[in-house]
Amino acid sequence: MDVELGLQQADHTVVSVCNADRAIDILRAQTVDLVLTDIDMPGSMDGLELAAAVSDGWPPVKIVVMSGKRRPTDEELPPHARFMPKPFSQSQLLQTVSVW
């Protein structure tokens, strides 16, 4: 499923970036409600490191970490982050992002 399209179809505004460094730039420049990240991604940090940076620097921002390869341990996820295993349906995605 195309995550970006699924969120847009549910009337969410989506800013898509290619790596964690760009995500941090966006967080510094504008208000963001949710960061949805894969564990495996290019750049100077992976999705778990991005989740930790978001949790530390922008505590109100919700975080969803996803992966089809591995499940992070409780110690790897920031306290308020949620994990979503891949593959998932659009309804599972929308349910996860609307939990808060």
C-alpha positions in Angstrom: 0.0 0.0 0.0 1.1 3.5 -0.7 1.3 5.1 2.8 1.4 8.7 1.5 -1.6 8.2 -0.8 -3.5 6.4 2.0 -3.1 9.3 4.4 -3.9 11.9 1.8 -7.1 10.0 0.9 -8.1 10.3 4.5 -7.6 14.1 4.4 -4.2 14.2 6.1 -1.6 16.6 4.9 1.6 14.7 4.2 5.1 15.9 3.8 7.2 13.1 2.4 11.0 13.1 2.8 13.8 10.6 1.7 15.8 10.5 4.9 16.0 11.4 8.6 18.2 14.5 8.0 15.5 16.0 5.8 12.8 15.0 8.4 14.7 17.0 11.0 14.9 20.0 8.7 11.1 19.8 8.2 10.5 19.5 12.0 12.6 22.6 12.5 10.8 24.6 9.8 7.1 23.8 10.4 4.6 22.3 12.8 4.3 18.5 12.5 1.8 16.3 14.3 3.1 12.9 13.4 6.3 11.3 12.2 5.9 8.0 10.4 9.2 6.3 9.7 10.6 3.0 8.6 13.4 1.5 10.7 15.6 1.0 7.6 16.2 4.2 5.6 19.1 6.0 4.0 21.0 8.9 5.7 22.9 9.6 8.8 20.4 7.8 11.1 17.9 5.0 10.9 14.3 5.3 11.8 14.8 4.3 15.5 17.5 7.1 15.8 15.1 9.5 14.1 12.3 8.5 16.6 14.6 9.1 19.5 15.6 12.5 18.1 12.0 13.5 17.5 11.1 12.3 21.1 13.9 14.4 22.6 13.5 17.5 20.4 9.8 17.7 19.7 8.0 15.8 22.6 4.5 16.6 21.4 5.0 15.0 18.0 3.5 11.5 17.7 5.8 8.8 16.3 5.0 5.6 14.4 7.9 3.3 13.5 7.3 0.6 11.0 9.2 -2.3 9.5 8.7 -5.4 7.6 12.0 -6.8 8.6 12.2 -6.7 12.4 10.3 -5.7 15.5 12.2 -3.2 17.7 12.6 -4.0 21.4 10.8 -1.8 24.0 14.1 -0.2 24.8 14.7 0.8 21.2 11.4 2.7 20.9 10.9 6.1 22.6 8.3 5.9 25.4 5.4 7.3 23.4 6.2 5.8 20.0 4.1 3.1 18.4 5.3 0.2 16.2 3.4 -0.9 13.1 4.6 -4.1 11.4 4.5 -4.3 7.6 2.6 -5.2 5.6 -0.5 -3.3 6.8 -3.8 -2.2 5.3 -5.0 1.3 4.9 -7.5 0.8 7.8 -4.7 -0.4 10.0 -2.6 2.6 9.1 -5.5 5.0 9.8 -6.3 3.3 13.1 -2.7 3.6 14.2 -2.3 7.2 13.3 -5.6 8.1 15.0 -4.9 6.5 18.3 -3.8 9.7 20.0 
